[in-house]
Amino acid sequence: MRAAVCRAFGEPQMIEDVTIDEPGPGEIKVDVAACAICHSDIIYADGGWGGQLPAVYGHEAAGKVAAVGDGVSAFAMGDHVVVTLIRSCGTCPACMQGTPVTCSETRFRLDATSPLRGADGQPLVQGLRTGAFAEQVVVHESQAVRIPKTLPFASASLLACGVITGFGAVTNTAAMRAGSFVVVIGAGGVGLNTIQGAAIGGARAIIALDVVDTKLAAARRFGATHALRADGASVVEEIRRLSDGQGADYVFVAAGARSALQQAFLMAARSGAIVLVGIPASGVTVEIDPGTIASDNQRILGSKMGGARIQRDIPALIALYEQGVLKLDELISGRYRLEQINEAISSVKSGEALRNVIIFG
């Protein structure tokens, strides 16, 4: 099996003879048809969050079920599926209260033993619980959702992370009220889906901020009513002006830069919410004034994977796509073969791409 393996932090290397286990109880094997490149893969590959090497990253995947383990009844060979990094037991306190993204169960076989090995027989880390920069993945059945066979794999792969993270930050984490004034900092793949979520949810104004003009243009296409340079000298004052001096009801931070996090607190209205969607590299911190937050009745909300419940949320998003309401195809900037992965990653790093997708087969 071919896979793109990080042996040192930096660019992955193509390896032809990676092996993968057969699925164990409660697991499925999937032939990967498409895997989108997320900034989280890049941060991990560059060492921004530490971790162990060698590793196979990639976690926005779609493909066909190739084998099922004992006890799996929800999937059959040949099913088309989206594969996510959200591995959940369904019975721990987090799962029972409806937040499987913070499942506290750690006794999954795949958490203890990677299904991937190199030619020397040594294990390769299954990056982000998926390892989808490879021709096959073995994942727990909780990580997958069956999709219609009419849905293109490249578009479907985006549902695994970027779409559910951005859209879910609006609908699940923030539970945004219709008629709200919204700011979205960062108009990459996640930010654009935050914008889509806010537009579909009935926001009265959506201001997109970024430092790349092409991304600001994309933000307009995805539903932003205004698009401003995040590095503009008077951007905070302009947001106050557009909101009649009140500030934003919701500020979604879909970028991991320290400057974006600092800006957010200056843009929120009294009784407003700052929603942290993008995860910065380890060690990035900001100073806040808790007295101001308390006296202004503001909220700070963490949003991991958009608080997604994938078996509910992904079918709902597919329905919106099929109705022509949700844009998926338009998110794809480029399609690359697995051996072109470093070219695809460079394109993402440069800021020129929304979502690049690795196509298999």
Secondary structure as UniProt FT lines:
FT   STRAND          3..6
FT   STRAND          13..15
FT   STRAND          19..20
FT   TURN            25..26
FT   STRAND          27..36
FT   HELIX           39..45
FT   TURN            46..49
FT   STRAND          55..56
FT   STRAND          60..68
FT   TURN            70..71
FT   TURN            77..78
FT   STRAND          80..83
FT   HELIX           93..96
FT   TURN            97..98
FT   HELIX           100..102
FT   HELIX           109..112
FT   STRAND          116..117
FT   TURN            119..120
FT   STRAND          123..126
FT   HELIX           127..129
FT   STRAND          136..140
FT   HELIX           141..143
FT   STRAND          144..146
FT   TURN            149..150
FT   HELIX           153..157
FT   HELIX           158..160
FT   HELIX           162..168
FT   HELIX           169..173
FT   TURN            178..179
FT   STRAND          181..185
FT   HELIX           189..200
FT   TURN            201..202
FT   STRAND          205..210
FT   HELIX           213..221
FT   TURN            222..223
FT   STRAND          226..229
FT   TURN            230..231
FT   TURN            233..234
FT   HELIX           235..242
FT   TURN            243..245
FT   STRAND          248..253
FT   HELIX           258..267
FT   STRAND          268..276
FT   TURN            282..283
FT   HELIX           290..295
FT   TURN            296..297
FT   STRAND          299..302
FT   HELIX           304..307
FT   HELIX           310..322
FT   TURN            323..324
FT   HELIX           329..331
FT   STRAND          332..336
FT   HELIX           338..340
FT   HELIX           341..349
FT   TURN            350..351
FT   STRAND          355..359
//
